[in-house]
Amino acid sequence: MGLYHCEGIILRTRSFGEADRIVTLFTKEKGKIEAVARGARRPRNRLVGVTQQFSYLKALIFTGKSLDQLSQAELIKSFAPLRDDLLKMAYASWWAEVLDVFLPLNEVNSDVFLFFLAGLVVLERVPDPILVSRAFELRLLRYLGYEPVLDRCVGCRRTAGPFAGFAPAEGGLLCPACAGAANGQLIPVRPATVSFLRTLYQADLRVLARRPVDPALGHELGRLLFTFIQLRAEKPLKALSFLQSLTAWTPPPEADLN
């Protein structure tokens, strides 16, 4: 049995057996891994405090035949404020779920790890997370290779507008001609919203955290990005449903393009 050291952020946990906990850990050195924390559900166990969701820790892990084992862990940052604030917990859980769904096991991606860590630091301090989350979602899609097409029509590739709307199934904007020939959901989107989305690729999350929030704009961006991510995930996203219930966001009706 081998062992290795790593730094990681806990994306989620689940119960295992009578007293154990399986942690899904996004690490800088190994990518996404899973390990069992023996006895971590017992109140006096030394792993209880370090196996909370969003905890950033240094870990010593033993490799096993079917499942690795978290042997020792040292807390680097607890991110406790994210668990204490219901809205911020919902956003952090949403980010963690997207990473968990789209990242394969054991695939190293240090850029995404550092971006996620930086995002949690900003999320912990921002008064209203809505614009920070939209930028995080969009840039994470780029990192993961699922970037939506926002600079041209995804059908005919024409860069000049106007655009009829955003087609989640097609993966980007559609011009009126291509929208008329398409068969699927079309989300209306204002030119100003598209322009703002493009700026989010370059936006510093710390700067966005200080920017006045326009809730209408944040929800319009969310309507587009949530639908796009949900479609790519190909399964229900529990954290998204919880976040939507807190922010009172509802999906738009499907547009008939026939």
Phi, psi and omega per residue, in radians:
M1 nan 2.179 3.126
G2 -1.637 3.035 3.083
L3 -2.525 2.744 3.118
Y4 -2.625 2.702 3.060
H5 -1.755 2.574 3.065
C6 -2.768 2.830 2.978
E7 -1.919 2.394 -3.109
G8 -2.741 2.894 3.095
I9 -2.041 2.304 -3.106
I10 -1.357 2.049 3.129
L11 -1.424 -0.708 3.121
R12 -2.835 2.886 3.068
T13 -2.358 2.753 3.031
R14 -2.608 2.643 -3.106
S15 -1.219 2.586 -3.130
F16 -2.540 2.098 -3.103
G17 1.156 -2.690 -3.076
E18 -1.456 -0.537 -3.018
A19 -2.440 -0.013 -3.063
D20 -1.637 2.954 3.128
R21 -2.453 2.301 3.023
I22 -1.653 2.210 3.136
V23 -1.901 2.380 2.976
T24 -1.714 2.011 -2.972
L25 -2.035 2.189 3.053
F26 -1.659 1.904 -3.027
T27 -1.878 2.717 3.108
K28 -1.279 -0.580 -3.012
E29 -1.614 -0.524 -3.001
K30 -2.115 -0.029 -3.040
G31 1.362 -2.602 -3.139
K32 -1.459 2.227 3.120
I33 -2.324 2.876 3.017
E34 -2.174 2.455 3.139
A35 -2.578 2.609 3.110
V36 -1.645 2.325 3.070
A37 -1.813 1.808 -3.055
R38 -1.159 2.216 3.082
G39 1.275 0.185 -3.020
A40 -1.212 -0.143 3.087
R41 -1.714 0.026 3.047
R42 -1.522 2.346 -3.016
P43 -0.974 -0.596 -3.066
R44 -1.691 0.089 -3.129
N45 -1.235 2.480 -3.081
R46 -1.189 -0.245 -3.127
L47 -1.672 -0.049 -3.096
V48 -1.022 -0.897 -3.037
G49 -1.230 -0.410 -3.063
V50 -1.741 -0.010 -3.130
T51 -1.946 0.550 3.029
Q52 -1.491 2.598 3.122
Q53 -0.992 2.442 3.138
F54 1.399 -0.113 3.133
S55 -1.086 2.385 3.095
Y56 -1.845 2.095 -2.974
L57 -2.487 2.804 2.917
K58 -1.676 2.295 -3.021
A59 -2.249 2.573 2.952
L60 -1.954 2.108 -3.005
I61 -2.184 2.316 3.034
F62 -1.612 2.343 3.071
T63 -1.402 2.450 3.129
G64 -2.184 3.017 -3.125
K65 -1.162 -0.758 -3.117
S66 -2.000 -0.539 -3.086
L67 -2.582 2.276 3.080
D68 -1.198 2.862 -3.114
Q69 -2.216 2.247 3.064
L70 -1.363 1.897 -3.050
S71 -1.566 -0.845 3.140
Q72 -2.401 2.654 3.109
A73 -2.627 2.416 3.082
E74 -2.115 2.180 -3.086
L75 -1.285 2.187 3.042
I76 -1.598 -0.825 3.104
K77 -2.646 2.286 -3.041
S78 -1.461 -0.473 -3.003
F79 0.925 0.644 3.138
A80 -1.019 -0.649 3.120
P81 -1.014 -0.457 3.102
L82 -1.248 -0.518 3.103
R83 -1.473 -0.358 -3.098
D84 -1.541 -0.327 -3.138
D85 -1.879 2.059 -3.009
L86 -1.051 -0.761 -3.108
L87 -1.182 -0.786 3.128
K88 -1.151 -0.621 3.064
M89 -1.083 -0.677 3.133
A90 -1.139 -0.742 3.110
Y91 -1.154 -0.785 -3.140
A92 -1.110 -0.683 3.107
S93 -1.132 -0.648 3.104
W94 -1.125 -0.818 3.107
W95 -1.052 -0.775 -3.114
A96 -1.117 -0.655 -3.136
E97 -1.186 -0.705 3.106
V98 -1.050 -0.788 3.106
L99 -1.089 -0.754 -3.117
D100 -1.110 -0.670 -3.109
V101 -1.262 -0.739 -2.982
F102 -1.633 -0.356 -3.137
L103 -1.537 2.210 3.024
P104 -1.291 2.812 3.084
L105 -1.185 2.499 2.972
N106 1.079 0.535 3.056
E107 -1.986 1.939 -3.051
V108 -1.215 2.293 3.067
N109 -2.575 1.455 -3.049
S110 -1.167 -0.538 3.121
D111 -1.109 -0.791 3.127
V112 -1.153 -0.696 3.117
F113 -1.030 -0.863 -3.111
L114 -1.150 -0.621 3.101
F115 -1.162 -0.738 3.116
F116 -1.103 -0.777 3.124
L117 -1.060 -0.799 3.118
A118 -1.106 -0.682 3.133
G119 -1.095 -0.720 3.120
L120 -1.137 -0.642 3.104
V121 -1.078 -0.772 3.132
V122 -1.201 -0.770 -3.121
L123 -1.027 -0.616 -3.135
E124 -1.080 -0.479 -2.997
R125 -1.902 -0.321 -3.016
V126 -1.310 2.396 3.127
P127 -1.161 -0.802 3.133
D128 -2.192 2.008 -2.993
P129 -1.404 -0.016 -2.871
I130 -1.077 -0.836 -3.121
L131 -1.287 -0.634 3.073
V132 -1.052 -0.711 3.141
S133 -1.184 -0.686 3.114
R134 -1.070 -0.734 3.110
A135 -1.163 -0.717 3.125
F136 -1.064 -0.820 -3.117
E137 -1.042 -0.823 -3.074
L138 -1.155 -0.784 -3.125
R139 -1.242 -0.546 3.064
L140 -1.154 -0.675 3.075
L141 -1.037 -0.690 3.102
R142 -1.133 -0.811 3.119
Y143 -1.007 -0.668 -3.044
L144 -1.524 -0.062 3.103
G145 1.509 0.361 3.136
Y146 -2.058 0.520 -3.045
E147 -1.088 2.193 3.075
P148 -1.258 2.667 3.137
V149 -1.488 1.981 -3.065
L150 -2.122 0.055 -3.093
D151 -1.987 0.071 -3.128
R152 -2.919 2.983 3.041
C153 -1.281 2.222 -3.100
V154 -1.251 -0.258 3.126
G155 -1.507 -1.111 -3.067
C156 -1.697 -0.101 3.108
R157 1.241 0.197 3.126
R158 -1.251 2.320 -3.081
T159 -1.539 -0.402 -3.107
A160 -1.399 2.373 3.084
G161 -1.341 -2.992 0.046
P162 -1.402 2.860 3.092
F163 -1.949 2.487 -3.109
A164 -1.342 -0.495 -3.128
G165 2.812 -3.011 -3.114
F166 -1.860 2.219 -3.140
A167 -1.846 1.821 -3.097
P168 -1.009 -0.730 -3.109
A169 -1.170 -0.577 3.130
E170 -1.415 -0.391 3.075
G171 1.603 0.333 3.120
G172 3.045 -2.862 -3.118
L173 -1.314 2.627 3.044
L174 -2.211 2.411 3.024
C175 -1.329 2.912 -3.121
P176 -0.993 -0.687 -3.113
A177 -1.146 -0.805 -3.134
C178 -1.237 -0.575 3.100
A179 -1.124 -0.636 3.133
G180 -1.162 -0.485 -3.133
A181 -1.624 -0.156 -3.092
A182 -1.435 2.884 -3.135
N183 -2.383 1.551 -3.098
G184 2.997 -3.057 -3.106
Q185 -1.241 2.421 3.075
L186 -2.233 2.161 -3.134
I187 -1.735 2.029 3.082
P188 -1.048 2.441 -3.132
V189 -2.550 2.317 -3.127
R190 -1.299 2.586 3.078
P191 -0.961 -0.657 3.138
A192 -1.134 -0.588 3.124
T193 -1.208 -0.731 3.098
V194 -1.079 -0.760 3.137
S195 -1.083 -0.719 3.137
F196 -1.172 -0.683 3.089
L197 -0.999 -0.750 -3.129
R198 -1.096 -0.632 -3.141
T199 -1.210 -0.427 -3.108
L200 -1.163 -0.388 3.104
Y201 -1.083 -0.552 -3.077
Q202 -1.807 -0.105 -3.013
A203 -1.241 2.409 3.033
D204 -1.385 2.208 -3.107
L205 -1.041 -0.559 -3.139
R206 -1.195 -0.604 3.095
V207 -1.244 -0.753 3.108
L208 -1.055 -0.583 -3.129
A209 -1.103 -0.412 3.140
R210 -1.703 -0.048 -3.080
R211 -1.448 2.434 3.047
P212 -1.017 2.421 -3.044
V213 -1.673 2.273 2.987
D214 -1.767 1.777 -3.072
P215 -1.008 -0.640 -3.127
A216 -1.102 -0.740 3.115
L217 -1.159 -0.755 3.135
G218 -1.038 -0.715 -3.141
H219 -1.277 -0.593 3.088
E220 -1.133 -0.750 3.082
L221 -1.122 -0.698 3.133
G222 -1.124 -0.685 3.116
R223 -0.984 -0.713 3.141
L224 -1.266 -0.889 -3.039
L225 -1.243 -0.694 3.127
F226 -1.063 -0.787 -3.122
T227 -1.119 -0.733 -3.140
F228 -1.104 -0.802 -3.114
I229 -1.187 -0.746 3.140
Q230 -1.040 -0.715 3.133
L231 -1.131 -0.736 -3.135
R232 -1.222 -0.509 -3.127
A233 -1.220 -0.508 3.114
E234 1.058 0.463 3.023
K235 -2.859 2.757 3.121
P236 -1.067 2.461 3.128
L237 -1.911 1.898 -3.023
K238 -1.122 -0.722 -3.114
A239 -1.156 -0.570 3.110
L240 -1.157 -0.754 3.117
S241 -1.059 -0.711 3.122
F242 -1.152 -0.772 3.121
L243 -1.076 -0.760 3.137
Q244 -1.104 -0.640 3.129
S245 -1.164 -0.583 3.127
L246 -1.312 -0.616 -3.078
T247 -1.681 0.043 3.098
A248 0.994 0.628 3.091
W249 -1.564 2.347 3.088
T250 -2.169 2.505 -3.117
P251 -1.208 2.612 3.136
P252 -1.309 2.731 3.037
P253 -1.180 2.610 3.139
E254 -1.226 2.424 3.117
A255 -1.527 2.411 3.096
D256 -1.551 1.980 -3.065
L257 -1.748 0.044 -3.119
N258 -1.463 nan nan
